[in-house]
């Protein structure tokens, strides 16, 4: 909101990457909204991972069911 835009605008994610001093491709965005969190981040060049507690993720989309799974994902992730 402070930037004059809302998720899933990719500019928000690019701005965050810039603030962190990272290339977007080096970032893994984890969120619970496929449209707002994951797709927005992917359109900005980031990697997206859906936190899907319900288990209803469309086939072929990267997802976890619990944040307890995140350490294993991050450990094996190679951007």
ROGUKOL-397836 format. One record per atom (N, C-alpha, C, O): atom name; x, y, z. Coordinates in Angstrom, 1 decimal, decimal comma, m for minus. Atoms other than C-alpha are relative to their C-alpha. Layout:
<nodes>
<name->CA; x->X; y->Y; z->Z>
...
</nodes>
This chain:
<nodes>
<name->N; x->0,8; y->m1,2; z->0,0>
<name->CA; x->0,0; y->0,0; z->0,0>
<name->C; x->0,9; y->1,3; z->0,0>
<name->O; x->0,6; y->2,2; z->m0,7>
<name->N; x->m0,9; y->m1,2; z->0,0>
<name->CA; x->2,9; y->2,4; z->0,8>
<name->C; x->0,6; y->0,3; z->m1,3>
<name->O; x->1,1; y->1,4; z->m1,6>
<name->N; x->m0,6; y->m0,2; z->1,3>
<name->CA; x->4,2; y->1,8; z->m2,7>
<name->C; x->m1,0; y->0,4; z->m1,0>
<name->O; x->m0,6; y->0,6; z->m2,2>
<name->N; x->1,0; y->m0,3; z->0,9>
<name->CA; x->0,9; y->2,6; z->m4,3>
<name->C; x->m0,5; y->m1,1; z->m0,9>
<name->O; x->m1,0; y->m0,9; z->m2,0>
<name->N; x->0,5; y->1,2; z->0,7>
<name->CA; x->0,2; y->m0,9; z->m5,4>
<name->C; x->m0,2; y->m1,1; z->1,0>
<name->O; x->0,1; y->m1,1; z->2,1>
<name->N; x->0,4; y->1,1; z->m0,8>
<name->CA; x->m1,1; y->m4,2; z->m4,1>
<name->C; x->0,5; y->m1,3; z->m0,6>
<name->O; x->0,7; y->m1,4; z->m1,8>
<name->N; x->m0,3; y->1,3; z->0,5>
<name->CA; x->m0,2; y->m7,8; z->m4,4>
<name->C; x->m1,2; y->m0,4; z->m0,9>
<name->O; x->m2,3; y->m0,2; z->m0,5>
<name->N; x->m1,2; y->0,7; z->0,5>
<name->CA; x->0,0; y->m9,5; z->m6,9>
<name->C; x->0,9; y->0,8; z->m0,9>
<name->O; x->1,6; y->0,1; z->m1,7>
<name->N; x->m0,8; y->m0,8; z->0,9>
<name->CA; x->1,7; y->m6,6; z->m8,7>
<name->C; x->1,5; y->m0,4; z->0,2>
<name->O; x->2,0; y->m0,3; z->1,3>
<name->N; x->m1,4; y->0,4; z->m0,2>
<name->CA; x->5,2; y->m7,9; z->m9,4>
<name->C; x->1,0; y->1,1; z->0,4>
<name->O; x->2,0; y->0,8; z->1,0>
<name->N; x->m0,9; y->m1,1; z->m0,4>
<name->CA; x->6,7; y->m4,5; z->m8,7>
<name->C; x->0,2; y->0,0; z->1,5>
<name->O; x->1,3; y->0,3; z->2,0>
<name->N; x->m0,2; y->0,1; z->m1,4>
<name->CA; x->6,1; y->m5,1; z->m5,0>
<name->C; x->1,1; y->m1,0; z->0,3>
<name->O; x->1,9; y->m0,8; z->1,2>
<name->N; x->m1,0; y->1,1; z->m0,2>
<name->CA; x->8,2; y->m8,3; z->m5,1>
<name->C; x->1,4; y->0,5; z->m0,5>
<name->O; x->2,4; y->0,2; z->0,2>
<name->N; x->m1,2; y->m0,5; z->0,5>
<name->CA; x->10,9; y->m6,6; z->m7,2>
<name->C; x->0,6; y->1,1; z->1,0>
<name->O; x->1,8; y->1,1; z->1,3>
<name->N; x->m0,4; y->m1,0; z->m1,0>
<name->CA; x->11,0; y->m3,7; z->m4,6>
<name->C; x->0,6; y->m0,7; z->1,2>
<name->O; x->1,6; y->m0,3; z->1,7>
<name->N; x->m0,5; y->0,7; z->m1,1>
<name->CA; x->11,4; y->m6,2; z->m1,8>
<name->C; x->1,4; y->m0,6; z->m0,2>
<name->O; x->2,3; y->m0,6; z->0,6>
<name->N; x->m1,3; y->0,6; z->0,4>
<name->CA; x->14,3; y->m8,0; z->m3,6>
<name->C; x->1,0; y->1,1; z->0,0>
<name->O; x->2,1; y->0,9; z->0,5>
<name->N; x->m1,0; y->m1,2; z->0,0>
<name->CA; x->16,0; y->m4,6; z->m4,1>
<name->C; x->0,3; y->0,4; z->1,4>
<name->O; x->1,5; y->0,7; z->1,7>
<name->N; x->m0,2; y->m0,3; z->m1,4>
<name->CA; x->15,6; y->m3,8; z->m0,4>
<name->C; x->0,9; y->m1,0; z->0,7>
<name->O; x->1,7; y->m0,6; z->1,5>
<name->N; x->m0,9; y->1,1; z->m0,5>
<name->CA; x->17,3; y->m7,1; z->0,4>
<name->C; x->1,3; y->m0,1; z->m0,7>
<name->O; x->2,2; y->m0,8; z->m0,2>
<name->N; x->m1,3; y->0,1; z->0,8>
<name->CA; x->20,0; y->m6,6; z->m2,2>
<name->C; x->0,2; y->m1,3; z->m0,7>
<name->O; x->1,3; y->m1,8; z->m0,8>
<name->N; x->m0,1; y->1,3; z->0,7>
<name->CA; x->19,1; y->m9,9; z->m3,9>
<name->C; x->m0,6; y->0,0; z->m1,3>
<name->O; x->m1,6; y->0,8; z->m1,6>
<name->N; x->0,7; y->0,3; z->1,3>
<name->CA; x->18,3; y->m11,0; z->m7,4>
<name->C; x->m1,3; y->m0,7; z->0,3>
<name->O; x->m1,3; y->m1,6; z->1,2>
<name->N; x->1,2; y->0,7; z->m0,3>
<name->CA; x->14,7; y->m12,1; z->m7,5>
<name->C; x->0,1; y->m1,5; z->m0,1>
<name->O; x->m0,6; y->m2,3; z->0,6>
<name->N; x->m0,2; y->1,5; z->0,2>
<name->CA; x->15,8; y->m15,6; z->m8,8>
<name->C; x->0,6; y->m0,7; z->1,2>
<name->O; x->0,5; y->m1,9; z->1,3>
<name->N; x->m0,7; y->0,6; z->m1,2>
<name->CA; x->17,6; y->m16,1; z->m5,4>
<name->C; x->m1,0; y->m0,1; z->1,1>
<name->O; x->m0,7; y->m0,6; z->2,2>
<name->N; x->0,9; y->m0,1; z->m1,1>
<name->CA; x->14,4; y->m15,6; z->m3,4>
<name->C; x->m1,1; y->m1,1; z->m0,2>
<name->O; x->m1,6; y->m1,4; z->m1,3>
<name->N; x->1,1; y->0,9; z->0,0>
<name->CA; x->11,8; y->m18,2; z->m2,4>
<name->C; x->m1,1; y->0,6; z->0,8>
<name->O; x->m1,0; y->0,9; z->2,0>
<name->N; x->1,2; y->m0,6; z->m0,6>
<name->CA; x->8,4; y->m16,6; z->m1,7>
<name->C; x->m0,9; y->m1,1; z->0,4>
<name->O; x->m1,4; y->m1,9; z->m0,4>
<name->N; x->0,9; y->1,0; z->m0,5>
<name->CA; x->6,2; y->m18,8; z->0,5>
<name->C; x->m1,2; y->0,8; z->0,5>
<name->O; x->m1,2; y->1,7; z->1,3>
<name->N; x->1,2; y->m0,7; z->m0,3>
<name->CA; x->2,6; y->m17,7; z->0,8>
<name->C; x->m1,2; y->m0,9; z->m0,1>
<name->O; x->m1,2; y->m2,0; z->m0,7>
<name->N; x->1,2; y->0,8; z->0,0>
<name->CA; x->m0,9; y->m19,0; z->1,3>
<name->C; x->m1,1; y->0,3; z->m1,0>
<name->O; x->m2,2; y->m0,2; z->m1,0>
<name->N; x->0,9; y->m0,3; z->1,1>
<name->CA; x->m2,5; y->m17,4; z->m1,7>
<name->C; x->0,7; y->m0,3; z->m1,3>
<name->O; x->1,8; y->0,3; z->m1,6>
<name->N; x->m0,6; y->0,3; z->1,3>
<name->CA; x->m1,7; y->m18,9; z->m5,1>
<name->C; x->0,1; y->1,2; z->m0,9>
<name->O; x->1,1; y->1,5; z->m1,5>
<name->N; x->0,1; y->m1,2; z->0,9>
<name->CA; x->m2,8; y->m15,7; z->m7,0>
<name->C; x->0,9; y->1,1; z->0,6>
<name->O; x->1,8; y->1,6; z->m0,1>
<name->N; x->m0,6; y->m1,2; z->m0,6>
<name->CA; x->m1,5; y->m13,0; z->m4,6>
<name->C; x->1,5; y->m0,2; z->0,3>
<name->O; x->2,3; y->0,6; z->0,1>
<name->N; x->m1,3; y->0,2; z->m0,5>
<name->CA; x->1,6; y->m14,5; z->m3,1>
<name->C; x->0,9; y->m0,8; z->m1,0>
<name->O; x->2,0; y->m0,2; z->m1,4>
<name->N; x->m0,8; y->0,9; z->0,8>
<name->CA; x->2,9; y->m17,3; z->m5,4>
<name->C; x->0,1; y->0,6; z->m1,4>
<name->O; x->1,2; y->0,8; z->m1,9>
<name->N; x->0,0; y->m0,4; z->1,4>
<name->CA; x->1,9; y->m16,1; z->m8,9>
<name->C; x->0,6; y->1,4; z->m0,1>
<name->O; x->1,4; y->1,7; z->m1,1>
<name->N; x->m0,6; y->m1,3; z->0,0>
<name->CA; x->2,9; y->m12,5; z->m8,1>
<name->C; x->1,5; y->0,0; z->0,1>
<name->O; x->2,2; y->0,7; z->m0,7>
<name->N; x->m1,4; y->0,2; z->m0,2>
<name->CA; x->6,3; y->m13,5; z->m6,9>
<name->C; x->0,6; y->m0,6; z->m1,3>
<name->O; x->1,7; y->m0,2; z->m1,7>
<name->N; x->m0,6; y->0,7; z->1,2>
<name->CA; x->6,9; y->m15,8; z->m9,9>
<name->C; x->0,0; y->1,0; z->m1,2>
<name->O; x->1,0; y->1,0; z->m1,9>
<name->N; x->0,0; y->m1,0; z->1,1>
<name->CA; x->5,9; y->m13,0; z->m12,3>
<name->C; x->1,1; y->1,0; z->0,2>
<name->O; x->1,6; y->1,7; z->m0,8>
<name->N; x->m1,1; y->m0,9; z->m0,3>
<name->CA; x->8,6; y->m10,9; z->m10,6>
<name->C; x->1,4; y->m0,7; z->m0,2>
<name->O; x->2,4; y->m0,1; z->0,0>
<name->N; x->m1,2; y->0,7; z->0,2>
<name->CA; x->11,2; y->m13,6; z->m11,3>
<name->C; x->0,5; y->m0,8; z->1,2>
<name->O; x->1,5; y->m1,4; z->1,3>
<name->N; x->m0,3; y->0,7; z->m1,2>
<name->CA; x->11,1; y->m15,2; z->m7,8>
<name->C; x->m0,5; y->m1,5; z->m0,2>
<name->O; x->m1,2; y->m1,8; z->m1,1>
<name->N; x->0,5; y->1,3; z->m0,1>
<name->CA; x->10,5; y->m18,8; z->m6,9>
<name->C; x->m1,2; y->0,0; z->1,0>
<name->O; x->m1,1; y->0,7; z->2,0>
<name->N; x->1,2; y->m0,1; z->m0,8>
<name->CA; x->7,1; y->m19,4; z->m5,4>
<name->C; x->m0,4; y->m1,4; z->0,5>
<name->O; x->m0,3; y->m2,4; z->m0,2>
<name->N; x->0,4; y->1,2; z->m0,6>
<name->CA; x->5,9; y->m22,0; z->m3,0>
<name->C; x->m1,3; y->0,2; z->0,8>
<name->O; x->m1,3; y->1,1; z->1,7>
<name->N; x->1,3; y->m0,2; z->m0,6>
<name->CA; x->2,3; y->m22,3; z->m1,9>
<name->C; x->m0,1; y->m0,8; z->1,4>
<name->O; x->0,3; y->m2,0; z->1,4>
<name->N; x->0,4; y->0,7; z->m1,3>
<name->CA; x->1,4; y->m23,1; z->1,8>
<name->C; x->m1,4; y->m0,3; z->m0,1>
<name->O; x->m2,3; y->0,5; z->0,1>
<name->N; x->1,3; y->0,5; z->0,3>
<name->CA; x->m1,6; y->m25,2; z->1,1>
<name->C; x->m0,5; y->m1,0; z->1,1>
<name->O; x->m0,3; y->m2,2; z->0,9>
<name->N; x->0,4; y->0,9; z->m1,1>
<name->CA; x->m3,0; y->m26,5; z->4,4>
<name->C; x->m1,1; y->m0,9; z->m0,3>
<name->O; x->m1,3; y->m1,9; z->0,3>
<name->N; x->1,2; y->0,8; z->0,4>
<name->CA; x->m6,1; y->m27,8; z->2,7>
<name->C; x->0,3; y->m1,2; z->m0,9>
<name->O; x->m0,4; y->m2,1; z->m1,1>
<name->N; x->m0,4; y->1,0; z->1,0>
<name->CA; x->m4,2; y->m29,9; z->0,1>
<name->C; x->m0,8; y->0,0; z->m1,3>
<name->O; x->m0,9; y->m1,0; z->m2,0>
<name->N; x->0,8; y->m0,1; z->1,2>
<name->CA; x->m6,2; y->m28,6; z->m2,8>
<name->C; x->0,8; y->0,7; z->m1,1>
<name->O; x->0,2; y->1,3; z->m2,1>
<name->N; x->m0,8; y->m0,6; z->1,0>
<name->CA; x->m3,3; y->m27,3; z->m4,9>
<name->C; x->m0,2; y->m0,6; z->m1,3>
<name->O; x->m0,2; y->m1,8; z->m1,4>
<name->N; x->0,0; y->0,6; z->1,3>
<name->CA; x->m3,6; y->m27,7; z->m8,6>
<name->C; x->1,2; y->m0,8; z->m0,3>
<name->O; x->2,3; y->m0,5; z->0,1>
<name->N; x->m1,1; y->0,9; z->0,4>
<name->CA; x->m1,5; y->m30,5; z->m10,0>
<name->C; x->1,2; y->0,8; z->m0,6>
<name->O; x->0,9; y->1,7; z->m1,5>
<name->N; x->m1,1; y->m0,6; z->0,7>
<name->CA; x->2,0; y->m29,5; z->m10,9>
<name->C; x->0,5; y->1,3; z->0,7>
<name->O; x->1,6; y->1,8; z->0,3>
<name->N; x->m0,4; y->m1,2; z->m0,7>
<name->CA; x->2,2; y->m26,5; z->m8,5>
<name->C; x->0,8; y->m0,4; z->1,2>
<name->O; x->0,4; y->m1,2; z->2,0>
<name->N; x->m0,7; y->0,3; z->m1,2>
<name->CA; x->4,9; y->m26,6; z->m5,8>
<name->C; x->m0,7; y->0,5; z->1,2>
<name->O; x->m1,2; y->1,6; z->1,3>
<name->N; x->0,7; y->m0,4; z->m1,2>
<name->CA; x->3,3; y->m26,6; z->m2,4>
<name->C; x->0,5; y->m0,9; z->1,2>
<name->O; x->1,0; y->m2,0; z->1,0>
<name->N; x->m0,2; y->0,8; z->m1,3>
<name->CA; x->3,7; y->m27,7; z->1,2>
<name->C; x->m1,3; y->0,1; z->0,8>
<name->O; x->m2,1; y->1,0; z->0,6>
<name->N; x->1,3; y->0,0; z->m0,8>
<name->CA; x->0,9; y->m28,5; z->3,6>
<name->C; x->0,2; y->0,6; z->1,4>
<name->O; x->m0,7; y->1,1; z->2,0>
<name->N; x->m0,3; y->m0,5; z->m1,3>
<name->CA; x->2,7; y->m27,2; z->6,7>
<name->C; x->1,3; y->0,7; z->0,0>
<name->O; x->2,2; y->0,3; z->m0,7>
<name->N; x->m1,3; y->m0,7; z->m0,1>
<name->CA; x->5,5; y->m24,8; z->7,6>
<name->C; x->1,0; y->m0,9; z->0,6>
<name->O; x->2,2; y->m0,6; z->0,5>
<name->N; x->m1,0; y->1,0; z->m0,5>
<name->CA; x->7,1; y->m27,8; z->9,3>
<name->C; x->0,8; y->m0,6; z->m1,1>
<name->O; x->1,9; y->m1,1; z->m0,9>
<name->N; x->m0,7; y->0,5; z->1,2>
<name->CA; x->8,0; y->m28,9; z->5,8>
<name->C; x->1,0; y->1,0; z->m0,6>
<name->O; x->1,9; y->0,5; z->m1,4>
<name->N; x->m0,8; y->m1,0; z->0,6>
<name->CA; x->9,8; y->m25,7; z->5,0>
<name->C; x->1,5; y->m0,2; z->0,2>
<name->O; x->2,3; y->0,0; z->m0,8>
<name->N; x->m1,4; y->0,2; z->m0,2>
<name->CA; x->13,2; y->m26,5; z->6,5>
<name->C; x->0,6; y->m1,0; z->m1,0>
<name->O; x->1,7; y->m0,8; z->m1,6>
<name->N; x->m0,4; y->1,0; z->1,0>
<name->CA; x->13,5; y->m29,6; z->4,2>
<name->C; x->0,0; y->0,6; z->m1,4>
<name->O; x->1,0; y->0,3; z->m2,2>
<name->N; x->0,1; y->m0,6; z->1,3>
<name->CA; x->12,5; y->m27,6; z->1,2>
<name->C; x->1,2; y->1,0; z->m0,2>
<name->O; x->1,9; y->1,0; z->m1,2>
<name->N; x->m1,1; y->m1,0; z->0,1>
<name->CA; x->15,0; y->m24,8; z->1,9>
<name->C; x->1,4; y->m0,7; z->m0,1>
<name->O; x->2,3; y->m0,3; z->m0,8>
<name->N; x->m1,3; y->0,8; z->m0,1>
<name->CA; x->17,8; y->m27,3; z->2,7>
<name->C; x->0,3; y->m0,6; z->m1,4>
<name->O; x->1,5; y->m0,6; z->m1,8>
<name->N; x->m0,3; y->0,6; z->1,3>
<name->CA; x->17,4; y->m29,0; z->m0,7>
<name->C; x->m0,2; y->0,9; z->m1,2>
<name->O; x->0,1; y->0,6; z->m2,3>
<name->N; x->0,2; y->m1,0; z->1,1>
<name->CA; x->16,6; y->m25,8; z->m2,7>
<name->C; x->1,3; y->0,5; z->m0,5>
<name->O; x->2,2; y->0,8; z->0,3>
<name->N; x->m1,2; y->m0,5; z->0,7>
<name->CA; x->19,2; y->m24,7; z->m5,2>
<name->C; x->m0,4; y->1,0; z->m1,1>
<name->O; x->m0,6; y->0,6; z->m2,2>
<name->N; x->0,5; y->m0,9; z->1,0>
<name->CA; x->18,2; y->m21,5; z->m6,9>
<name->C; x->1,0; y->0,2; z->m1,2>
<name->O; x->0,7; y->1,0; z->m2,1>
</nodes>
